[in-house]
Amino acid sequence: MEDVKIYGLCLERLKFQVGLAYEKKQHNDATAQNRYLLESYHSTDIDDIIDILELYDLDERTSSHLREKLDELAYTVSLLISETMTFDLTDEGHLGLYLVVTDEAILEPEHVAAAEVEI
């Protein structure tokens, strides 16, 4: 079995947050949305994000390399918890981790409906 890295993310915490998001979805049928913010990191600074998520093996500290690493991380976590996850900016402009609720299986990173953001 190949090792997987989830860096600074905690699977148990994410599973709990996913459960809360589904509860919220059940109570808000009239305002159904397909994305739920699970975590906000209150920054878009590359060095802050690397430290918060412990992405110390990032090849280059550039926006494009960070975006690629975040997409890989979201996909890995998606597979581990059987839910589609993505990183994107919050309404406040900070990096956040979102649950994407769809009727389909886990979406490949290139099919996630989240906008590609410049970090």
Secondary structure, DSSP 8 states (H G I E B T S, - for coil): ------TT--HHHHHHHHHHHHHHHHHTGGG--SEEEEEE-S---HHHHHHHHT-TT-SS-SHHHHHHHHHHHHHHHHHHHTSEEEEEE-TTS-EEEEEE--SSS---GGG--S-----
